[in-house]
């Protein structure tokens, strides 16, 4: 079985430069947030074509990313337990 990877923002994976033609964790996170309309630097959802142009990757790759990847659920257990 593969090891579990820590992909939290403070894990250091986001600053790791990706080889040309690939994406790092920060870029994948940004693509998902843009598609969902939750990105801090953009209002509303962004079209897959526009995301592909922004990151200079194929549209099919963006479609696969948004189809097969998702953001981890927010940790709401802390707020629920504090009530």
MARBA-3410 file (N, C-alpha, C, O; in Angstrom, 1 decimal):
83
0.8,-1.2,0.0,0.0,0.0,0.0,0.9,1.2,0.0,1.9,1.3,0.6 ~ 0.4,2.3,-0.7,1.2,3.5,-0.7,1.1,4.2,0.6,0.2,4.1,1.4 ~ 2.2,5.0,0.9,2.2,5.8,2.1,1.2,6.9,2.0,0.9,7.4,1.0 ~ 0.6,7.3,3.2,-0.2,8.4,3.2,0.7,9.7,3.1,1.7,9.7,3.7 ~ 0.3,10.6,2.3,1.0,11.8,2.1,0.4,13.0,2.8,-0.9,13.1,2.8
1.2,13.8,3.4,0.6,15.0,4.1,0.6,16.1,3.0,1.6,16.6,2.6 ~ -0.6,16.5,2.7,-0.8,17.6,1.7,-1.4,18.8,2.3,-2.0,19.6,1.6 ~ -1.2,19.0,3.6,-1.7,20.2,4.2,-0.8,21.4,3.8,0.3,21.2,3.4 ~ -1.4,22.6,3.8,-0.6,23.7,3.3,0.7,23.9,4.0,1.7,24.5,3.4 ~ 0.9,23.5,5.3,2.1,23.7,6.0,3.1,22.5,5.8,4.1,22.4,6.5
2.8,21.6,4.9,3.6,20.4,4.8,4.9,20.6,4.0,5.8,19.8,4.0 ~ 5.0,21.7,3.2,6.1,21.9,2.4,6.0,21.4,1.0,6.8,21.7,0.1 ~ 5.0,20.6,0.7,4.8,20.1,-0.7,4.4,21.2,-1.6,4.7,21.1,-2.8 ~ 3.8,22.3,-1.1,3.3,23.3,-2.0,4.5,24.2,-2.6,4.3,24.7,-3.7 ~ 5.6,24.3,-1.9,6.7,25.1,-2.4,7.6,24.3,-3.3,8.4,24.9,-4.0
7.4,23.0,-3.4,8.3,22.1,-4.2,8.0,22.4,-5.7,6.9,22.2,-6.1 ~ 9.0,22.9,-6.4,8.8,23.2,-7.8,8.5,21.9,-8.6,9.1,20.8,-8.3 ~ 7.6,22.0,-9.5,7.2,20.8,-10.3,8.0,20.9,-11.7,8.2,22.0,-12.2 ~ 8.4,19.7,-12.2,9.0,19.7,-13.5,8.1,20.3,-14.6,6.9,20.2,-14.4 ~ 8.6,20.8,-15.7,7.8,21.3,-16.7,6.8,20.3,-17.2,7.1,19.1,-17.4
5.5,20.8,-17.4,4.5,19.9,-17.9,3.7,19.2,-16.8,2.9,18.4,-17.1 ~ 4.1,19.4,-15.5,3.4,18.8,-14.4,3.0,19.9,-13.4,3.3,21.0,-13.6 ~ 2.2,19.5,-12.5,1.6,20.4,-11.5,2.0,20.0,-10.1,2.2,18.8,-9.8 ~ 2.2,20.9,-9.2,2.4,20.6,-7.8,1.1,20.7,-7.0,0.1,21.0,-7.6 ~ 1.2,20.4,-5.8,0.0,20.3,-4.9,-0.7,21.6,-4.9,-1.9,21.7,-4.9
0.0,22.7,-4.8,-0.6,24.1,-4.7,-1.4,24.4,-6.0,-2.5,24.9,-5.9 ~ -0.8,24.0,-7.1,-1.5,24.2,-8.4,-2.8,23.4,-8.5,-3.8,23.8,-9.0 ~ -2.7,22.1,-8.1,-3.9,21.2,-8.1,-5.0,21.8,-7.2,-6.2,21.8,-7.5 ~ -4.6,22.3,-6.0,-5.5,22.9,-5.1,-6.2,24.1,-5.7,-7.4,24.3,-5.6 ~ -5.4,25.0,-6.4,-5.9,26.2,-7.0,-6.9,25.8,-8.1,-7.9,26.5,-8.3
-6.6,24.8,-8.9,-7.5,24.4,-10.0,-8.8,24.0,-9.4,-9.8,24.3,-10.0 ~ -8.8,23.2,-8.4,-10.1,22.7,-7.8,-10.8,23.9,-7.2,-12.0,24.0,-7.4 ~ -10.2,24.8,-6.5,-10.8,26.0,-5.9,-11.4,26.9,-7.0,-12.5,27.4,-6.9 ~ -10.7,27.1,-8.1,-11.2,27.9,-9.2,-12.4,27.2,-9.8,-13.4,27.9,-10.1 ~ -12.4,25.9,-10.0,-13.5,25.2,-10.6,-14.7,25.3,-9.7,-15.9,25.4,-10.2
-14.5,25.2,-8.4,-15.6,25.3,-7.5,-16.1,26.7,-7.2,-17.2,26.9,-6.6 ~ -15.3,27.7,-7.6,-15.7,29.1,-7.4,-15.3,29.5,-6.0,-15.9,30.5,-5.5 ~ -14.4,28.9,-5.3,-14.0,29.2,-4.0,-12.6,29.8,-3.9,-12.1,30.0,-2.8 ~ -12.0,30.1,-5.0,-10.7,30.7,-5.0,-10.7,32.2,-4.5,-11.7,32.9,-4.8 ~ -9.7,32.5,-3.7,-9.7,33.9,-3.1,-9.5,34.9,-4.1,-9.9,36.1,-4.0
-8.8,34.6,-5.2,-8.4,35.6,-6.2,-9.4,35.7,-7.4,-9.1,36.4,-8.3 ~ -10.5,35.0,-7.3,-11.4,35.0,-8.4,-12.8,34.8,-7.9,-13.1,34.0,-7.0 ~ -13.8,35.6,-8.4,-15.2,35.5,-8.1,-15.9,34.5,-8.9,-15.8,34.5,-10.2 ~ -16.5,33.5,-8.3,-17.3,32.5,-9.0,-16.5,31.4,-9.7,-15.3,31.5,-9.8 ~ -17.2,30.4,-10.2,-16.5,29.3,-10.9,-15.9,29.7,-12.2,-16.3,30.6,-12.9
-14.8,29.0,-12.5,-14.0,29.3,-13.7,-14.2,28.1,-14.6,-14.2,27.0,-14.2 ~ -14.4,28.4,-15.9,-14.5,27.4,-16.9,-13.3,26.6,-17.1,-12.2,27.1,-16.9 ~ -13.4,25.3,-17.4,-12.3,24.4,-17.5,-11.3,24.9,-18.6,-10.1,24.7,-18.4 ~ -11.8,25.4,-19.7,-11.0,25.9,-20.8,-10.1,27.1,-20.2,-8.9,27.1,-20.6 ~ -10.7,28.0,-19.4,-9.9,29.1,-18.9,-8.8,28.6,-17.9,-7.7,29.1,-17.9
-9.2,27.6,-17.1,-8.2,27.0,-16.2,-7.0,26.4,-16.9,-5.9,26.6,-16.6 ~ -7.3,25.7,-18.0,-6.3,25.0,-18.8,-5.4,26.1,-19.4,-4.1,25.9,-19.5 ~ -5.9,27.2,-19.9,-5.1,28.2,-20.4,-4.2,28.9,-19.4,-3.1,29.2,-19.6 ~ -4.8,29.1,-18.2,-4.0,29.7,-17.1,-2.8,28.9,-16.7,-1.7,29.5,-16.5 ~ -3.0,27.6,-16.6,-1.9,26.7,-16.1,-1.1,26.1,-17.3,-0.2,25.4,-17.1
-1.5,26.4,-18.5,-0.8,26.0,-19.7,-0.8,24.4,-19.8,0.3,23.8,-20.0 ~ -1.9,23.8,-19.5,-2.1,22.4,-19.6,-3.2,22.1,-20.5,-4.0,22.9,-20.9 ~ -3.4,20.8,-20.9,-4.4,20.4,-21.8,-5.8,20.4,-21.1,-5.8,20.1,-19.9 ~ -6.8,20.7,-21.8,-8.2,20.7,-21.2,-8.6,19.3,-20.6,-9.2,19.3,-19.6 ~ -8.1,18.3,-21.3,-8.5,16.9,-20.8,-7.9,16.7,-19.4,-8.5,16.1,-18.6
-6.6,17.2,-19.2,-6.0,17.1,-17.9,-6.8,17.8,-16.8,-7.0,17.3,-15.7 ~ -7.3,19.0,-17.1,-8.1,19.7,-16.1,-9.4,19.0,-15.9,-9.9,18.9,-14.7 ~ -10.0,18.4,-16.9,-11.3,17.7,-16.7,-11.0,16.5,-15.8,-11.8,16.2,-14.9 ~ -9.9,15.8,-16.0,-9.6,14.7,-15.1,-9.4,15.1,-13.7,-9.8,14.4,-12.7 ~ -8.7,16.2,-13.5,-8.4,16.7,-12.2,-9.7,17.0,-11.4,-9.9,16.6,-10.3
-10.6,17.8,-12.1,-11.8,18.1,-11.4,-12.8,16.9,-11.2,-13.7,16.9,-10.4 ~ -12.6,15.9,-12.1,-13.5,14.8,-12.0,-13.0,13.8,-10.9,-13.9,13.2,-10.2 ~ -11.7,13.6,-10.8,-11.2,12.6,-9.9,-10.6,13.1,-8.6,-10.3,12.2,-7.7 ~ -10.4,14.3,-8.5,-9.8,14.9,-7.2,-10.8,15.7,-6.5,-11.7,16.3,-7.2 ~ -10.7,15.8,-5.2,-11.6,16.7,-4.5,-10.8,17.2,-3.3,-9.8,16.6,-2.9
-11.3,18.3,-2.8,-10.6,18.9,-1.6,-11.0,18.1,-0.4,-12.1,17.6,-0.3 ~ -10.1,17.9,0.6,-10.5,17.2,1.8,-11.6,17.9,2.5,-11.6,19.2,2.5 ~ -12.4,17.2,3.2,-13.5,17.9,3.9,-12.9,18.8,5.0,-11.9,18.5,5.6 ~ -13.6,20.0,5.2,-13.1,20.9,6.3,-13.3,20.2,7.6,-14.3,19.5,7.8 ~ -12.4,20.5,8.5,-12.5,19.9,9.9,-13.5,20.7,10.7,-13.2,21.6,11.4
-14.8,20.2,10.6,-15.8,20.9,11.4,-16.1,20.3,12.7,-16.9,20.8,13.5 ~ -15.3,19.2,13.0,-15.6,18.5,14.3,-15.1,19.4,15.5,-15.7,19.3,16.5 ~ -14.1,20.3,15.2,-13.7,21.2,16.3,-14.8,22.1,16.7,-15.0,22.4,17.9 ~ -15.5,22.7,15.7,-16.5,23.7,16.0,-17.8,23.0,16.6,-18.4,23.6,17.4 ~ -18.0,21.8,16.1,-19.2,21.1,16.7,-19.0,20.7,18.1,-20.0,20.7,18.9
-17.8,20.3,18.5,-17.5,19.8,19.8,-17.5,21.0,20.8,-17.6,20.8,22.0 ~ -17.2,22.2,20.3,-17.1,23.3,21.2,-18.4,24.0,21.6,-18.4,24.9,22.4 ~ -19.5,23.5,21.1,-20.8,24.1,21.3,-21.3,23.6,22.7,-22.4,24.0,23.1
END
